[in-house]
Amino acid sequence: MSKEEQLLAKLQNPALKDSAFNELLDTYQERLYWHIRKMVITHENADDVLQNTFIRVYKNIQNFQEKSSLHTWMFRIAYNESIRYLEKNNKKGYEISEEFVEEKVKILSEDTYFNGDEIQLKLHKIIEGFTEKQKRVFQMKYFDELSFKEISELLKVSENTLKSAYYTAVKIIEEKIFE
């Protein structure tokens, strides 16, 4: 039995659920935080979405059907919570303009939790200019280190479509990063 299967068994046992949930937090909290943070940008918003994600995981763990890994299932919840947050705050469906990209990069660079250099800021600026699909796929593959199979399960998109979006994004970055 894998470590994830053992954790899942404990989570689904009412007597062990709370202690197992603490173990789940220790294991996945940071990765989910950064997955969310890339979508909602600020630390405060990421914390709010992360909290909502773990509440949803806690309430629904009994309904987990093991059609994917626990990790993938939680990433899907985090992704959906992030999308809900963005829609609720009218931050989805925007038109990408130079001013919009500059504003998002400014927010990131002024964030006390961001400690990147000029190249990292430039990378984030390039990423902000991507379509939503390219941005999500690139972030999940590059930063979250998810496989195309996992991303396919999360986004309900074919692996070939994801690969095309990812490699197009990589090509754009390669062309623009040292301009």
C-alpha positions in Angstrom: 0.0 0.0 0.0 1.5 3.4 -1.0 1.9 6.3 1.3 -1.0 8.1 -0.4 -3.3 5.0 -0.1 -2.4 4.8 3.6 -3.2 8.5 4.1 -6.5 8.1 2.3 -7.5 5.1 4.4 -6.8 7.2 7.5 -8.7 10.2 6.1 -11.8 8.0 5.5 -11.7 6.5 9.0 -13.7 8.9 11.3 -11.5 8.0 14.3 -8.3 9.0 12.4 -9.6 11.7 10.1 -8.4 14.8 12.1 -4.9 13.6 12.6 -4.7 12.3 9.1 -5.9 15.7 7.8 -3.0 17.4 9.7 -0.7 15.0 7.8 -2.4 15.9 4.6 -1.8 19.6 5.3 1.9 19.0 6.0 2.3 17.0 2.8 0.3 19.2 0.3 -0.2 22.7 1.7 2.8 24.3 0.2 2.4 22.8 -3.3 -1.2 23.7 -3.4 -0.5 27.2 -2.1 1.9 27.9 -5.0 -0.5 26.3 -7.5 -3.2 28.7 -6.3 -0.9 31.7 -5.9 0.1 31.6 -9.6 -3.6 32.0 -10.5 -4.7 34.6 -7.9 -1.3 36.4 -7.7 -1.3 37.8 -4.1 -0.4 36.0 -0.9 -3.6 37.1 0.9 -5.9 35.9 -1.9 -3.9 32.6 -2.2 -4.3 32.0 1.6 -8.1 32.5 1.3 -8.4 30.2 -1.7 -6.2 27.6 0.0 -8.3 27.7 3.1 -11.5 27.1 1.0 -9.7 24.3 -0.8 -8.8 22.4 2.3 -12.3 23.0 3.8 -13.8 21.4 0.6 -11.3 18.6 0.8 -12.1 17.9 4.4 -15.9 17.9 3.8 -15.7 15.8 0.7 -13.0 13.2 1.4 -15.6 10.6 2.1 -16.9 11.0 -1.5 -13.4 10.7 -3.1 -13.9 7.9 -5.7 -10.2 7.2 -6.4 -10.7 7.8 -10.2 -7.4 9.8 -9.9 -4.7 10.2 -7.3 -5.5 12.1 -4.1 -2.9 14.6 -5.2 -4.7 15.2 -8.6 -8.1 15.4 -6.9 -6.9 18.1 -4.5 -5.2 20.0 -7.3 -8.5 19.9 -9.2 -10.3 21.3 -6.2 -7.7 24.1 -5.8 -7.9 24.9 -9.5 -11.8 25.1 -9.3 -11.6 27.2 -6.1 -9.2 29.6 -7.8 -11.5 29.9 -10.8 -14.4 30.6 -8.5 -12.4 33.3 -6.7 -11.4 34.9 -10.0 -15.0 34.8 -11.3 -16.4 36.2 -8.1 -14.0 39.0 -8.1 -14.5 39.8 -11.8 -10.9 38.9 -12.6 -11.6 36.4 -15.3 -12.7 37.3 -18.8 -10.4 40.3 -19.0 -8.8 41.6 -22.2 -5.1 41.2 -22.0 -3.6 44.7 -22.4 -0.1 46.0 -21.7 -1.5 48.0 -18.8 -3.1 44.9 -17.3 0.1 42.9 -17.6 2.1 45.8 -16.1 -0.3 46.1 -13.2 -0.1 42.3 -12.4 3.7 42.4 -12.5 3.7 45.5 -10.3 1.5 43.7 -7.7 3.8 40.7 -7.8 7.0 42.7 -7.5 5.6 44.7 -4.6 4.5 41.6 -2.7 6.7 41.1 0.4 6.6 37.3 -0.3 8.1 37.6 -3.8 11.9 37.5 -3.8 12.6 37.0 -7.5 15.1 38.9 -9.7 14.6 40.8 -12.9 14.6 37.6 -15.1 11.9 36.1 -12.9 9.8 39.2 -13.1 10.3 39.2 -16.9 9.2 35.6 -17.0 6.1 36.4 -15.1 5.4 39.3 -17.3 5.6 37.1 -20.4 3.4 34.5 -18.8 0.8 37.1 -18.0 0.6 37.9 -21.7 -0.4 34.3 -22.5 -3.9 33.2 -23.1 -5.6 31.7 -20.0 -5.2 28.2 -21.4 -1.4 28.6 -22.2 -0.9 30.3 -18.8 -2.5 27.5 -16.8 -0.9 24.7 -18.7 2.6 26.3 -18.5 2.3 27.0 -14.8 1.1 23.5 -14.0 3.8 21.8 -16.0 6.7 24.1 -15.3 6.1 25.4 -11.8 3.9 22.7 -10.3 5.8 19.9 -12.1 2.6 18.0 -13.0 2.7 15.5 -15.8 0.6 16.1 -18.9 -1.5 13.2 -17.8 -2.3 14.9 -14.5 -3.0 18.2 -16.1 -5.3 16.4 -18.6 -7.2 15.0 -15.7 -7.4 18.4 -14.0 -8.5 20.4 -17.0 -10.4 17.7 -18.9 -8.3 18.4 -22.0 -6.4 15.9 -24.2 -2.7 15.5 -23.5 -1.8 16.4 -27.1 -3.7 19.7 -26.8 -1.9 20.4 -23.6 1.5 19.6 -25.1 0.8 21.9 -28.0 -0.2 24.8 -25.6 2.9 24.1 -23.4 5.5 24.0 -26.1 4.0 27.1 -27.8 4.4 28.9 -24.5 7.9 27.7 -24.1 8.8 28.9 -27.6 7.3 32.4 -26.8 9.3 32.5 -23.5 12.5 31.5 -25.3 12.0 34.3 -27.9 11.1 37.0 -25.4 13.1 36.3 -22.2 16.3 38.0 -23.3 14.9 40.8 -25.5 
